[in-house]
Amino acid sequence: MQILFLSRWFPYPPHNGSKLRILNLLRALASRHEVTLISFNDQPEKEADLSGLAAICRDVHVIPWRPYNPDSGRARLGFFNTTPRFIMDTFSPEMKSCIEEVLAHGRTELIIASQIDMAAYFATFGNVPALFEEAEVGTLYEQFIHARSLKNKARYGLTWGKHRYFLQQVLAHFRACTVVSAREKELLATAVTPHTPITIIPNCIDLADYGDVHETAVPHTLIFTGAFTYQPNYEAMVWFLEKVWPHVLARIPDAQLTITGNHADLPLPTTHHVTLTGFVDDVRPYIVRAWASLVPIWTGGGTRLKILEAMALGTPVIATGKGAEGLDAVPGKHLLVADAAEDYATAVIQLLQNATLRHTISQNAAIFVAERYNWSVVAPRFLEVVERAAQG
């Protein structure tokens, strides 16, 4: 089957969770079908690296990405439009033309639009059947329900309402839709009552990508992986450094924390023994060298690929309940979970000081990932959804 895959993120190298998911989806598709990829280049300062996609995609087209500017003219017009402002501002005529050209000169049998950014181009699809991959509503919904001031309640309420309305219109043009967790499926079905079938395709990893990292874990070291350009990551580190880290240092004065990813020049609480690496080409060695991986996330939807990556690399995870949401992991067996700051600090201290506990958690987690969240296990389900959508 000839498939056209539309991606907001250029998937290679897979530097974040979205890229990693898309790359694994493309690999699964290529095992049975011919795939043409049209992707934005989300790092315009760098030329897209096509080498990792040569064996996967028949053709690759790359379009420059223009980041959302809330102060632009198009974004301001969005205040008076039912389409979300970020969709209006980032909509690319070049992307639209590229999709139309590929469809006009090929025999496309199915379009897969990854995330809402690409589903927004549904008007260019004509009569070609389409699948909406990874619809997500959790982040906007939680911003709305957790807003405290009347101003923020009104602001996020308007954003949430427009997003719901837009999703309702978009989903009408798709034969199938996927989400990453049962929670997302419940929220989506409640928010927009879609007639489009929704299937859970969880975030997974390819274990083959994690077996060749040879590093030694350093005692009393912690890691957090995640760019601060994603607000929940930044909020997580502010909370951890303010509320948790002082308790950890009081008990383990030589403890060290490494934070990887683009930090966007955002301020953090003043503290000690924290290293900001900035963006790194390969985060895996950093994770393996850490004694434990932190996921103190409080908002957002989906499942955390950073948890699955740490588990696959043998590094035990300490998460909040929200951070572990969407996974079928058992607290105390596959990872440690705590929400109160004092409890989170206790979990960190316990794991840093107890090598036996660390070994047990990491071994259980490795088995858990291999059995439940390896792409070789989930890919057949995704391919079934794809082929069913194409057949109608």
C-alpha positions as CSV (number, residue, x, y, z in Angstrom):
1,M,0.0,0.0,0.0
2,Q,1.2,3.5,-0.8
3,I,1.1,5.6,2.4
4,L,1.7,9.4,2.8
5,F,2.8,10.2,6.4
6,L,2.6,13.8,7.5
7,S,4.8,14.8,10.5
8,R,5.1,18.0,12.6
9,W,8.5,16.7,13.8
10,F,11.4,15.6,11.6
11,P,11.9,12.2,13.1
12,Y,15.6,11.6,12.7
13,P,17.6,11.7,14.9
14,P,14.9,11.0,17.5
15,H,15.8,13.7,20.0
16,N,12.4,13.8,21.8
17,G,9.4,11.6,22.5
18,S,7.4,12.7,19.5
19,K,10.3,12.1,17.1
20,L,10.9,8.7,18.7
21,R,7.3,7.7,18.3
22,I,7.1,8.8,14.7
23,L,10.4,7.0,13.8
24,N,9.1,3.8,15.2
25,L,5.7,4.2,13.4
26,L,7.6,4.7,10.2
27,R,9.7,1.6,10.8
28,A,6.5,-0.5,11.4
29,L,4.8,0.9,8.3
30,A,7.9,0.2,6.1
31,S,7.8,-3.4,7.1
32,R,4.6,-3.9,4.9
33,H,4.1,-0.7,2.9
34,E,5.7,2.0,0.9
35,V,5.9,5.3,2.8
36,T,6.3,8.8,1.6
37,L,7.1,11.3,4.4
38,I,6.4,15.0,4.3
39,S,7.8,16.6,7.5
40,F,8.4,20.0,8.9
41,N,12.0,20.7,9.9
42,D,11.6,21.7,13.5
43,Q,15.3,22.7,13.7
44,P,15.6,25.3,10.9
45,E,19.1,26.2,11.9
46,K,20.2,22.6,10.9
47,E,19.7,20.8,7.6
48,A,17.5,17.8,8.0
49,D,19.5,14.5,8.2
50,L,17.9,12.2,5.7
51,S,20.4,9.4,6.2
52,G,18.4,7.6,8.9
53,L,15.3,7.5,6.8
54,A,16.8,6.2,3.5
55,A,16.0,2.6,4.3
56,I,12.5,3.4,5.7
57,C,10.8,5.9,3.3
58,R,10.5,5.9,-0.4
59,D,10.5,9.7,-0.6
60,V,11.1,12.4,2.0
61,H,10.0,16.0,1.6
62,V,11.1,18.6,4.2
63,I,9.3,21.9,4.8
64,P,10.7,24.7,7.1
65,W,8.8,25.1,10.3
66,R,7.8,28.5,11.6
67,P,7.3,28.5,15.4
68,Y,4.1,29.9,16.8
69,N,4.3,33.6,17.5
70,P,1.3,34.7,19.7
71,D,1.9,38.3,18.7
72,S,1.8,37.8,14.9
73,G,-1.0,39.3,12.9
74,R,-2.4,35.9,12.0
75,A,-2.4,34.8,15.7
76,R,-4.2,38.0,16.7
77,L,-6.9,37.3,14.1
78,G,-7.3,33.9,15.8
79,F,-9.0,35.7,18.7
80,F,-12.0,36.2,16.3
81,N,-11.9,32.8,14.7
82,T,-13.1,29.3,15.8
83,T,-9.7,27.8,14.7
84,P,-7.1,27.7,17.5
85,R,-4.6,30.6,17.2
86,F,-1.5,28.3,17.0
87,I,-3.1,26.5,14.0
88,M,-3.8,29.7,12.2
89,D,-0.3,31.1,12.8
90,T,1.7,28.0,12.0
91,F,-0.3,26.9,8.9
92,S,2.1,26.6,6.0
93,P,1.1,27.3,2.4
94,E,4.3,25.5,1.4
95,M,3.2,22.4,3.3
96,K,-0.2,22.6,1.8
97,S,1.3,22.8,-1.7
98,C,3.6,19.9,-1.1
99,I,0.8,17.6,0.1
100,E,-1.3,18.5,-3.0
101,E,1.6,17.9,-5.3
102,V,2.4,14.5,-3.8
103,L,-1.3,13.5,-4.0
104,A,-1.6,14.7,-7.6
105,H,1.5,12.7,-8.9
106,G,1.2,9.5,-6.9
107,R,-1.2,6.7,-6.1
108,T,-1.7,7.4,-2.4
109,E,-4.0,4.9,-0.7
110,L,-3.9,6.3,2.9
111,I,-2.8,9.5,4.6
112,I,-1.5,9.4,8.2
113,A,-1.5,12.8,9.9
114,S,0.6,12.9,13.0
115,Q,-0.8,15.1,15.8
116,I,-3.2,18.0,15.4
117,D,-0.7,20.2,13.6
118,M,-0.8,17.9,10.6
119,A,-4.5,16.9,10.9
120,A,-5.2,20.5,10.3
121,Y,-4.3,20.0,6.6
122,F,-7.3,17.7,6.1
123,A,-8.8,20.0,3.5
124,T,-6.0,19.1,1.1
125,F,-6.6,15.3,1.3
126,G,-9.5,15.1,-1.2
127,N,-11.1,11.7,-1.2
128,V,-8.0,9.8,0.1
129,P,-8.8,8.0,3.4
130,A,-7.0,9.3,6.4
131,L,-5.9,8.3,9.9
132,F,-5.4,10.9,12.7
133,E,-2.4,9.6,14.6
134,E,-2.0,10.7,18.3
135,A,-4.8,13.0,19.0
136,E,-4.1,14.6,22.4
137,V,-6.2,16.8,24.6
138,G,-4.9,16.2,28.1
139,T,-2.6,19.2,28.4
140,L,-5.1,21.8,27.4
141,Y,-7.8,20.2,29.5
142,E,-5.7,20.2,32.6
143,Q,-4.6,23.8,32.1
144,F,-8.3,24.7,32.1
145,I,-9.4,22.6,35.1
146,H,-6.4,23.6,37.2
147,A,-6.5,27.3,36.5
148,R,-6.9,29.2,39.8
149,S,-7.5,32.9,38.9
150,L,-10.6,34.0,37.1
151,K,-8.4,35.5,34.3
152,N,-6.6,32.2,33.7
153,K,-9.9,30.3,34.0
154,A,-11.4,32.4,31.2
155,R,-8.2,32.3,29.1
156,Y,-7.7,28.5,29.3
157,G,-11.5,27.9,29.1
158,L,-11.6,29.8,25.7
159,T,-8.6,27.9,24.5
160,W,-10.0,24.5,25.6
161,G,-13.4,25.3,24.0
162,K,-11.9,26.3,20.7
163,H,-9.7,23.2,20.6
164,R,-12.7,21.0,21.3
165,Y,-14.7,22.6,18.5
166,F,-11.8,22.3,16.1
167,L,-11.1,18.7,16.9
168,Q,-14.8,17.9,16.3
169,Q,-14.6,19.4,12.8
170,V,-11.2,17.7,12.1
171,L,-12.2,14.2,13.2
172,A,-15.1,14.2,10.8
173,H,-12.6,13.9,8.0
174,F,-10.7,10.8,9.4
175,R,-11.6,7.2,9.2
176,A,-9.7,6.3,12.4
177,C,-7.9,8.0,15.3
178,T,-5.2,6.8,17.7
179,V,-4.3,8.0,21.2
180,V,-1.5,7.0,23.5
181,S,-3.4,6.0,26.6
182,A,-6.8,5.0,28.1
183,R,-6.9,8.4,29.8
184,E,-6.5,10.2,26.5
185,K,-9.2,8.0,24.9
186,E,-11.6,8.8,27.7
187,L,-10.9,12.6,27.5
188,L,-11.2,12.7,23.8
189,A,-14.5,10.7,23.7
190,T,-15.9,13.0,26.4
191,A,-14.7,16.2,24.9
192,V,-15.8,15.8,21.3
193,T,-18.0,12.7,21.1
194,P,-16.3,11.6,17.9
195,H,-17.9,9.1,15.5
196,T,-14.4,8.2,14.4
197,P,-13.1,4.9,16.0
198,I,-10.4,5.5,18.6
199,T,-7.6,3.0,19.2
200,I,-5.0,3.1,21.9
201,I,-1.5,2.8,20.5
202,P,0.8,3.4,23.5
203,N,4.2,5.1,23.3
204,C,6.7,2.3,23.0
205,I,10.4,1.9,22.3
206,D,12.4,-0.5,20.1
207,L,14.6,-2.4,22.6
208,A,17.2,-3.0,19.9
209,D,18.1,0.7,20.2
210,Y,19.1,0.4,23.8
211,G,21.3,-2.6,24.0
212,D,24.6,-1.0,22.8
213,V,25.1,1.7,25.5
214,H,28.1,0.7,27.7
215,E,28.4,3.0,30.6
216,T,28.8,2.6,34.4
217,A,26.2,4.0,36.8
218,V,27.6,6.5,39.2
219,P,26.3,6.4,42.8
220,H,24.4,9.4,44.2
221,T,23.6,10.8,40.7
222,L,20.2,11.7,39.3
223,I,19.0,12.7,35.9
224,F,16.1,14.6,34.4
225,T,15.7,14.5,30.6
226,G,13.4,17.0,28.9
227,A,13.4,20.3,27.2
228,F,12.0,23.3,29.1
229,T,10.3,24.4,25.9
230,Y,7.6,21.9,27.0
231,Q,6.1,23.7,30.0
232,P,5.4,20.5,32.1
233,N,9.1,19.7,32.1
234,Y,10.0,23.2,33.3
235,E,7.3,23.1,36.0
236,A,8.6,19.7,37.1
237,M,12.1,21.0,37.7
238,V,11.0,24.1,39.5
239,W,9.0,22.0,41.9
240,F,11.7,19.5,42.4
241,L,14.5,22.0,43.1
242,E,12.3,24.1,45.4
243,K,10.5,21.4,47.3
244,V,12.5,18.2,47.1
245,W,16.2,18.8,46.3
246,P,16.9,20.5,49.7
247,H,15.7,17.4,51.6
248,V,17.9,15.1,49.4
249,L,21.0,17.2,49.9
250,A,20.5,17.4,53.6
251,R,20.7,13.6,53.8
252,I,23.1,13.0,50.9
253,P,25.3,16.1,50.6
254,D,27.3,14.8,47.5
255,A,24.2,14.0,45.5
256,Q,24.3,15.3,41.9
257,L,21.5,16.2,39.4
258,T,22.0,16.5,35.7
259,I,19.3,18.1,33.5
260,T,19.5,17.6,29.8
261,G,17.6,19.3,27.0
262,N,17.0,22.8,25.8
263,H,16.6,25.0,28.9
264,A,15.2,28.0,26.9
265,D,17.1,30.4,29.3
266,L,14.3,29.9,31.9
267,P,15.2,30.6,35.5
268,L,15.5,27.9,38.1
269,P,15.7,28.1,41.9
270,T,19.2,28.8,43.1
271,T,20.7,25.6,44.4
272,H,23.8,23.4,44.4
273,H,25.1,20.3,42.6
274,V,22.9,20.8,39.5
275,T,24.4,20.6,36.0
276,L,22.5,21.9,32.9
277,T,23.9,20.2,29.8
278,G,21.7,21.9,27.3
279,F,20.7,19.9,24.2
280,V,22.7,16.6,23.7
281,D,22.8,14.5,20.6
282,D,22.4,11.2,22.5
283,V,20.8,11.2,25.9
284,R,21.2,7.4,26.5
285,P,24.7,7.5,28.0
286,Y,23.6,10.2,30.4
287,I,20.7,8.0,31.6
288,V,22.8,4.9,32.0
289,R,25.4,6.8,34.1
290,A,22.7,8.1,36.5
291,W,21.7,6.1,39.6
292,A,18.1,7.1,39.1
293,S,15.9,9.0,36.6
294,L,13.4,11.6,37.8
295,V,9.9,12.2,36.3
296,P,8.2,14.7,38.7
297,I,5.6,15.7,36.1
298,W,2.4,17.4,37.2
299,T,0.5,18.3,34.0
300,G,0.2,17.0,30.4
301,G,-1.2,14.0,28.8
302,G,0.0,10.8,27.2
303,T,2.7,8.5,28.5
304,R,6.3,9.3,29.3
305,L,8.7,7.9,26.8
306,K,11.5,9.1,29.2
307,I,10.2,6.5,31.7
308,L,10.3,3.7,29.1
309,E,13.8,4.7,27.9
310,A,15.2,4.7,31.5
311,M,13.6,1.3,32.2
312,A,15.1,-0.1,29.0
313,L,18.5,1.2,30.0
314,G,18.4,-0.2,33.5
315,T,18.0,3.1,35.3
316,P,15.2,3.0,37.9
317,V,12.6,5.7,37.8
318,I,11.0,7.9,40.5
319,A,7.9,9.6,39.3
320,T,4.8,11.4,40.5
321,G,1.4,9.8,39.9
322,K,0.8,12.1,37.0
323,G,4.3,11.3,35.6
324,A,3.5,7.6,35.6
325,E,0.0,8.0,34.2
326,G,-0.9,6.0,31.2
327,L,1.5,3.2,32.0
328,D,0.5,-0.1,33.6
329,A,3.5,-0.1,35.8
330,V,3.1,-1.2,39.4
331,P,4.5,1.3,42.0
332,G,7.1,-0.3,44.2
333,K,7.8,-3.0,41.7
334,H,8.6,-1.3,38.3
335,L,9.2,2.2,39.6
336,L,8.8,4.4,42.7
337,V,5.9,6.9,42.8
338,A,5.3,9.8,45.2
339,D,3.4,13.1,45.1
340,A,4.1,14.9,48.3
341,A,7.5,16.6,48.3
342,E,8.6,14.9,51.5
343,D,7.6,11.5,50.1
344,Y,9.3,12.1,46.8
345,A,12.5,13.1,48.7
346,T,12.3,9.9,50.7
347,A,11.9,7.8,47.6
348,V,15.0,9.5,46.0
349,I,17.1,9.0,49.2
350,Q,15.9,5.4,49.5
351,L,16.9,4.6,46.0
352,L,20.2,6.4,46.2
353,Q,21.2,4.5,49.4
354,N,19.8,1.1,48.7
355,A,21.7,-0.8,45.9
356,T,19.5,-3.9,46.4
357,L,16.3,-1.9,45.8
358,R,17.8,-0.2,42.8
359,H,18.7,-3.6,41.3
360,T,15.3,-5.1,41.9
361,I,13.4,-2.1,40.5
362,S,15.6,-2.0,37.4
363,Q,15.3,-5.7,36.7
364,N,11.5,-5.7,37.1
365,A,11.2,-2.6,34.9
366,A,13.3,-4.2,32.1
367,I,11.1,-7.2,31.9
368,F,8.0,-5.0,32.1
369,V,9.1,-2.9,29.1
370,A,10.0,-5.9,27.0
371,E,6.7,-7.5,27.6
372,R,4.3,-4.5,27.3
373,Y,6.0,-1.5,25.6
374,N,8.3,-2.9,23.0
375,W,7.4,-1.9,19.4
376,S,7.6,-5.5,18.2
377,V,4.7,-6.2,20.5
378,V,2.5,-3.2,19.6
379,A,3.4,-2.7,15.9
380,P,0.9,-5.4,14.7
381,R,-1.9,-3.6,16.4
382,F,-1.0,-0.3,14.7
383,L,-0.7,-2.0,11.3
384,E,-4.1,-3.5,11.8
385,V,-5.6,0.0,12.4
386,V,-3.8,1.4,9.4
387,E,-5.0,-1.3,7.0
388,R,-8.6,-1.2,8.4
389,A,-8.6,2.6,7.9
390,A,-7.5,2.2,4.3
391,Q,-10.1,-0.4,3.5
392,G,-12.9,1.6,5.1
